[in-house]
Amino acid sequence: MGASLGFGGTVCGAAAVPDSMTAVQKATLQKTIDTCGTCHGVNGRSIAPTFPNLAGQTAPYLEAQLHAFKDQSRADPDAQAYMWGMASQLSDATIGELAAYFASQPAAAGRPGSPALVAEGKHLFEEGVPAKQIPPCASCHGADAQGMNIFPRLAGQHAPYLLKQLLVIQNVLRTAPVMHGVVKDLTRQQMDAVVAYLESI
């Protein structure tokens, strides 16, 4: 599977792939996409809050995370339980193809939450907590939480998944120095609010 996923050519499942990709390569890529879909949902839109939506995620972030699972540098408990084994057999080319595929899929729609909690979360996302020198989430993740380059899309993501990631980063179970510095002083109420907002958009 040396070819990279493109967006002109024949259709392989929901993804358009280059004509230069052989039938075997197309079938192998589709099988890998289908395997991802077992947990992450059809075309990367997960229905189980344990597993994150991948559809519409930034390709650089997806690539970075798949490499981190493969080399086991992302070592939080869920990464070890679910993703170390899954990523261990992926080639660099396949990682690039998967990242491009899921990034090209329509993102999951937001789900409404408690208006008061969502409003509090929106304020935290846009303004941060100046008194604690916590910067706005929007400064890295974009004004609408669409993600920017290696900073992931958060809009429409499952609140339980986001909350778990905030907690494992806060407790240094997942190595993410920049994010740890941002979230280390957040209260549980603030976390609940910001993830409610992100799930809603």
Protein Blocks (a to p, Z undefined) as FASTA:
>chain_A
ZZccdfedcdehjbccdfklcfklmmmmmmmmmmmmmmnogehiafbfkbccfehpafkl
mmmmmmmmmnopaccfklmmmmmmmmmmpcfklmmmmmmmmmmpccdddddddfklmmmm
mmmmmnopmknopacfklmnojnlnogajbccfehpafklmmmmmmmmmnopagcfklmm
mmmmpcfklmmmmmmmmmmZZ
